[in-house]
C-alpha cells in the first residue's frame, strides 16, 4: 500500500513517537475511524428514513402550519384575558 507523502510522514512521526507499533497499525486505526464514521452516517440516514416513513404514515405539519397554530393559540389566550 502506498500513502501520499504527507500521510507517510505523519504515520512515520506517530510511530516514532511510540503511539503506534508500525505504519500498518496507523492505517488500521484510520480505517477503524472511517468504519465508525460510516456506521454513524448509516444510522443517521436510517433515522431520517424512519422519520420520513412515520411522517408519511401519520401525517406531518409544516413549520408554517405550526407557527400559525401557535399564533392562533396566543391570540385566543390574549383575547380571553
N, C-alpha and C positions, 0 to 999 in steps of 0.2 A: 504494500500500500504506500502511495506517495502523498505526502501532505504538502500544501503550499508552503513556501519558505517561512512566512510569518507564523504559521501554526507549528511547523517543525521546530522553530526557535523557541516558541512558547512551551511546547512539550519537553524539549531538552532542558529548559530552565526549571520547570516544576519537578522533573526527575532529579536534576542536580540538587534541588532544594530538599530532596528527600520526601516529597509529598506523594510521589508515585514510584513504584518499583522500576517501571520501564515505560517506553512510549506506548506499548500495547495497553497497559493499564490506563494511561491518559486517554487513549482512544476509546477504550471500554467505558470509562466514566462519561465521556462526551456522548456516546451512543445511549447510555443509560439515561442521561438527562433528556436527550431527544425523545427517547421512548416515553418518559414521563410526560413530557410536553405534548406529545401526540395523543397520549391517553387522556390528558386533561382536555385537549381540543375535542376529542371524540365524545367525551362526556358532556361538554358544553353543547356541541351540536345535537346530541341526543336530547338534552334538556330543552333546547329550542324546539326541536321537532315534537316533543311531548307537549309543550305548551301550545304549539300551533294546533296539534290534534285536539287538545282539550278545548281550545277556543272554537274550533270548528264544530265540536260535539255540543258544547254548552253555550255557544254564542260568545260574543265579545263586545266590548264597548270602546269606542274611540275616545281619545283624550278630549276631543270637543264635546262628546256626549257627557262625559264625567264632569267636565268643567261647567257645562250648562246645568246639570243636576245640582252641583254644589251652589251655583249662583241662585237657583230656584229655592233651595233649602234655606240659604242665608236670607234671601228676601222674605220668605214666609216667616222665619223667626223674627226678623226685624219688624215686619208688619204686625205680628202678633204681640209685640212688646208695647 
